[in-house]
Amino acid sequence: MDKLELAVRVFGNWLGENHPEITTFADVTRDHCLGWIAHIAEAPTERTGKPLGVMSRIQRISGLSQFFRDTAIWQYADMPGYTLIGAGDAPKFPQKVPRFIPDHELDKLMPAIEAIACPFQRAALLVARWSGARRSEIQRLPIDCLDRYPDGTSRLRLSGRKTYKERVVPLHEDAAQALQKVIDLRKNAPERPFTDERTGEEIRYLFMSHGKLLSTYYLFETSIQDACKAVGLVRPGGRDGTGRGTVSAHRFRHTVGTQLAERGAKLHTIMKVLGHTSVSMALVYAQVSDQEVLRDYRAVLGPGATIAGPAADELRNGALPDASVDWLKMNFFKTELELGRCLRLPAEGPCECDLYLTCAKFVTTPEYAPRLRARRQVEQTLALDAADRGWDREVERHRCTSQRIEKLLADLNEPFDDPNDTPEDDQLELST
């Protein structure tokens, strides 16, 4: 109720300042509400001088929507009688790319983690590094969480605190050994078991001391910060003025997902290891780590790239707008066509590159030369067939397309015909 009251009061204040002619909620329209949403997205608050965060904006929009919805149900007088805004009008959360830990930072950090004196902290961080488990899942590991596959590989059982689904994942031997030391320490500890609030079962947690569950702050935050400072992975700032570590324990989870994707793991495997419930969550790592996308990106946008097509001059001269470059960097995998790439932004409307190879946003590279040659042969075959049937317009269309492809191949310094084909192969393709 407090949040609802705040939303209505803030909205009323805005109406009073910007639309003083409105004296009843019955005169409020959807446009007024959308104007208020745009205002709270940009206007600084009195307390902090900064715009509201995404969550605060969503709460206020939700409160105002609830106000209109309730008053419509209760049939209050002088009200619109229906909901003016809904969940779709709230600002969207920014979709951030997972921040994995680069190899050179891992090489510096892991020896410092191995040298941590506390066995609980060392085991927790090593399990996070090699399993990709969430911190809350590691914190509540049971004593019997570790066993082995038939081939001897260590296996870790995770409770799935967030997804309510228990899962089993392989575990690196370094993490398994550190975890086994904690298990040996805790095995004979005379502590009463806890009752799991979800299942009601009695369970003995692994990361406990003096009858209390160790906090995630102790297990992860303090230990990872000390390790970062020991190897110089810090950025300026912090309460003590000595700087704060650049690596957080949660980034181990992103690192495991990224490394799995880079080394060819299936999406199903990434989902099972990280405990994802939807393919789209695991697909983020595949998009970030797709080496084919990186190779194609460099072939098109890299310095000195061999490219052809109407958009080639714009790319060579650096005339592509910054907004286009930023969008391409984030969404390059979406630009692929059969014969090249489309550099059209979503705001520019539907793409025509597949239909017209003269589209201003079309660009291609030598990697597409085999497809261009194959398409040229198809167009020439169709032109001959149209000529036999007396379809002059079709002959012209297919010959123009063939000539456009020849121009692209020439700009790419590629031959018109496949150098590996023999005359017999050409005759066979034409006959089929």
RAFEN-V906683 format. One line per field, one symbol per residue. psi: psi as a letter, one per 20 degrees, with the letter a starting at -180 (. if undefined). A space follows every 50 residues. Layout:
psi=???
//
This chain:
psi=hghghgghggggggghhhmiipiqihiprhhgghhhghgihhpqqhgijq qqrgghggggghghghghgghghilqrkqhjrphqahiiqqqppoqppnr pqhhhghhhghhghjphphggggghhghgihjqqhhhghkprhkipbqrh jipqpppqilhhijoqrpqqpqhghgghhhghghhigjpmqqqqppigij qpqoqgmqpkjqpqqhgghgggghghgghhjjmqqqbqhiiirqqipqhh ihghgggghgghjjqqhhgggggikqiqhhghhghhghjohgggghghhg iqpjqorrrhighhghikipqhhgggghhhkhiiipahjbqpjpqhiiaq qjhhhojjpijpqrrhhjghhggghghghhghggghghiknghhggghhg ghhghhgghghjkqqhqoiiqrhhgghgghh.
//
